[in-house]
Amino acid sequence: MFRVVCCWLQIFNPPYVPTPDDEVQSRGLSSAWAGGFKGRRVIDRFMPQLSRVLRCGGQLLLVAVAENDPQGAVVRSKQADEETLSIVQLTKL
């Protein structure tokens, strides 16, 4: 039997690059970056699970790009080749 342990901080660097949806299920190297439509397929599967493991007042730090349409406060951005990576902070109320 497993016990759910709640945490104060979750850091998530998902595959965020917008790609065709079938690449999300690949088992090759592209699975490291293939995020599907708008780069959100993995992010959208992850978010509903977060409420089970994040304490009230806990924070999520999420790596995202503008194409992901991230919701939350951008706390840091950095240009990396042709993309701008952002760290988005969300707090569970």
Secondary structure, 3 states (H helix, E strand, C coil): CCCCCCEEEEEECCCCECCCHHHHHCCCHHHHCECCHHHCHHHHHHHHHHHHHEEEEEEEEEEECHHHCCCCEEEEEEEECCEEEEEEEEECC
